[in-house]
């Protein structure tokens, strides 16, 4: 099979059409689809546990700032999904 370049937009369209991840199409994983959106946050927490554990060392005001940033990111993702 001949390897050819594909536009990232076309790759995303193919992934959406077939209900699989772009990594699956590219042969980078055997996992066909992403977890449900409710599980995505759980996966992020699990994947980044050591980083999150280090947040305990932050001062209260730093935690508040970080919490606000994360909440804004989640809101932005939810807006982009609509």
N, C-alpha and C positions, 0 to 999 in steps of 0.2 A: 504494500500500500504506500502510495506516495504521500509524503508529509508536506502540507501546505500551510501557509499562514492564514489565519482567520481573524476577522475583525472582532474585537471584544464584544461589541454590541450584538453581532451575529451569534457569537458563542452563547451569550446570555439568552438570546431569543430561543436558541435550540434547547438550552437547559430548561427554560420555562415551558416550552412546548412539550418536551418529553417528561417533565416533572422530575428531573435529576439535577445534580449539582454540576457546575462547570468542571470541578475536579474529576468527577466521574467521567465526563465526556473526554477529558484530556488523559484519562488513564492514571490519574494520580491517587485514586482511592477506589475501593470496591464498594463503598457506601453510595447507594444510588441517590438518596435524597437527604435533605437536611432534616433535623428534628423539628417537631412542631414548635411554633414560636414560643410557647410557654416553657419548652425545654431548652430553648436557646440560651436564656439567661442562666439556667442551671448549668449548662455546659460551660459558659463563660466563667462562672464562679469556680467550677471544678478545675478548669484549665489554668486558672490564675490564682489558685488557692494560696500559694506561697506569697504572692504579691499582696493579696488581700489581708493575709495574716500580718504582714508588716504595717498595715494601716493602724494597728493598735498603738503604734509608737507616735502617731500624729497628735498634735495638740487639738483641743476641742474645736477651735475656730478653723483649723486646717481641715478637720473632718467635715465641718459644716460646708465649707467651700467646695470640697470634693463631692460631697453629697449633692449639692446644687448642680454642679457640672454634670454629674452622672444622670441626674433627673432630667436635665435639659437635653442630654444626648438621647435618652430613651424617648422623650417627647418628640424629638426631631425624627427619630427612626419611625415612630408610629405615624407621624404626619406624612412621611415619605411613602409609607405603605398604602395610604389612602388614594 
